Amino acid sequence: MRPTLNLTAAATLCLISIGCSRQAEAPPPPITTAPRVAPPTAAPAPAPRMARATLMGLGGSTVTGDVTFTDSGNGISTEAHVNGLRPGKHGFHVHEVGDCSGDGTAAGDHFNPAASPHGGPDGTAMHAGDMGNIEAGPDGKATVTMLSHHFTLEAVGTTGTTGIIGRSVIVHENEDDLTSQPAGNAGARIACGRIEMVSGAMVMPAASAPMDGMDMPAASAPMGASAP
């Protein structure tokens, strides 16, 4: 009987030893995952280049308005809102000089770097500043949008001759007939605004009033004399 008891005791001791050994083992380390890295965000698109002319009446005129020029990447988008006009069409031009003092004659002639004859915005021969007419309704308000390839949003005196920053926008008393030389027989200057560079978001086009011509082809030439 004694050998059997010894074997039993030995087996018991072995099981106890194995159990203790397992209890003494260190627990496995926790499973960790690397933190998720957010994908890089794209840089915001730069604001479009924009310029604005605030129109004020000349010679006792009560005409006011705002003309915004935005570089669309495919020409200059021009949007005008003018108030206080006599119903009908009125000549609408960029002029050489950004001086709106007095009766507006200090603004000089139509912007005309190519020394071309006066014409309409869709003509083959025209001043760079020839934007045709704006047309006011019975309430005296005119709203128009158009695209020009004849000028750029560069400052006067910088490289090139097509920049309009520092020049002016003039609204005339009468309709521009688009053919008479040197300025379309549009009459007195009734509103003027100096074109200044600004920053901001793209101005959304408004509903257009009737306009003589909407798109102007590109042109570049040495600076020359411009028509009155």
Secondary structure as GFF3:
##gff-version 3
##sequence-region A 1 228
A	DSSP	alpha_helix	2	24	.	.	.	ID=ss1
A	DSSP	beta_strand	50	57	.	.	.	ID=ss2
A	DSSP	beta_strand	64	71	.	.	.	ID=ss3
A	DSSP	beta_strand	76	83	.	.	.	ID=ss4
A	DSSP	beta_strand	88	95	.	.	.	ID=ss5
A	DSSP	three_ten_helix	105	107	.	.	.	ID=ss6
A	DSSP	beta_strand	130	136	.	.	.	ID=ss7
A	DSSP	beta_strand	142	148	.	.	.	ID=ss8
A	DSSP	beta_strand	152	155	.	.	.	ID=ss9
A	DSSP	beta_strand	163	165	.	.	.	ID=ss10
A	DSSP	beta_strand	168	172	.	.	.	ID=ss11
A	DSSP	beta_strand	189	198	.	.	.	ID=ss12
A	DSSP	beta_strand	215	216	.	.	.	ID=ss13
###
